[in-house]
Amino acid sequence: MDLRYETIKERLSQLTKAEIQRIVDNIDQVCLDEFNYDAQNNSFCPLAMGMGLNAIQAPTDTLIKQEIAKRFFPVNALKGVKGTFYTTNRKADLLNLCQSLLNT
């Protein structure tokens, strides 16, 4: 079992199908690294994108973390979690998981 997969699946499973679809529809604006918000690229982590936080005015990483924390704890759930999922093929891994959740 890949604990990274299980952790991300558990998180994304808490989103509505509309929120998951928002991630898929905006995959090119999803920040696929360890940040919740990438100011340089104006991109958002999957949870932030799903929650529609890309629409807020003047986002910062701190603000995005605060908004995510209202629904999810801890905010950085993957920190230190071992596994291969969502490491080298983040975009494909994320899309495949979202499609799987949309089809359930």
C-alpha positions in Angstrom: 0.0 0.0 0.0 1.3 3.5 -0.9 0.6 5.8 2.0 0.9 8.9 -0.2 -1.9 7.6 -2.4 -4.0 6.8 0.6 -3.4 10.2 2.1 -4.3 12.1 -1.1 -7.2 9.9 -1.8 -8.6 10.5 1.7 -8.2 14.3 1.3 -9.7 14.5 -2.2 -12.6 12.2 -1.2 -13.7 14.9 1.2 -14.3 17.3 -1.8 -17.5 17.4 -3.7 -17.5 16.1 -7.3 -17.9 19.6 -8.5 -14.7 20.6 -6.5 -12.8 17.6 -7.9 -14.0 18.5 -11.4 -12.6 22.0 -10.8 -9.2 20.5 -10.2 -9.4 18.5 -13.5 -10.7 21.5 -15.5 -7.8 23.7 -14.2 -5.0 21.2 -14.0 -2.6 23.6 -15.8 -3.1 26.1 -13.0 -2.5 23.5 -10.2 0.7 23.9 -8.3 2.2 20.5 -8.3 5.0 21.0 -5.8 5.0 21.3 -2.0 3.5 24.8 -1.9 -0.2 25.7 -1.4 0.2 28.7 -3.6 3.0 29.6 -6.0 3.0 33.4 -6.4 5.4 33.4 -9.3 3.1 31.2 -11.4 -0.2 32.2 -9.7 -1.0 28.5 -9.2 -2.8 26.8 -6.4 -2.4 23.3 -4.8 -5.1 20.8 -5.7 -7.2 21.4 -2.5 -7.1 25.2 -3.0 -8.1 24.8 -6.6 -10.9 22.5 -5.7 -12.1 24.8 -3.0 -12.1 27.7 -5.5 -9.5 29.7 -3.7 -8.0 30.7 -7.0 -10.8 33.3 -7.1 -9.8 35.1 -3.9 -8.2 38.6 -4.0 -4.5 39.0 -3.3 -3.8 35.3 -2.4 -0.7 34.4 -0.4 0.6 31.0 0.8 -0.4 31.9 4.4 -3.9 33.0 3.4 -4.3 29.8 1.3 -3.1 27.6 4.2 -5.6 29.4 6.6 -8.5 28.7 4.2 -7.5 25.1 3.7 -7.2 24.7 7.5 -10.8 25.5 7.9 -11.7 22.2 6.3 -8.6 20.1 6.5 -6.0 19.3 9.2 -3.1 19.1 9.0 -2.7 21.4 6.1 0.4 19.7 4.7 -0.7 16.1 5.1 2.0 14.7 2.8 5.0 16.0 4.8 7.1 13.0 5.6 4.7 10.5 4.1 6.5 7.7 2.3 5.4 6.3 -1.1 5.9 6.8 -4.8 2.4 8.3 -5.6 2.5 12.0 -6.4 6.3 12.2 -6.5 7.7 12.1 -10.0 4.4 11.9 -12.0 2.3 14.4 -10.1 0.1 15.6 -12.8 -0.8 12.2 -14.2 -1.2 10.8 -10.6 -3.5 13.6 -9.7 -5.6 13.4 -12.8 -6.0 9.7 -12.6 -7.1 9.9 -9.0 -9.5 12.7 -9.7 -11.0 10.8 -12.6 -11.3 7.7 -10.4 -13.1 9.7 -7.7 -15.4 11.3 -10.3 -16.4 7.8 -11.6 -17.4 6.4 -8.2 
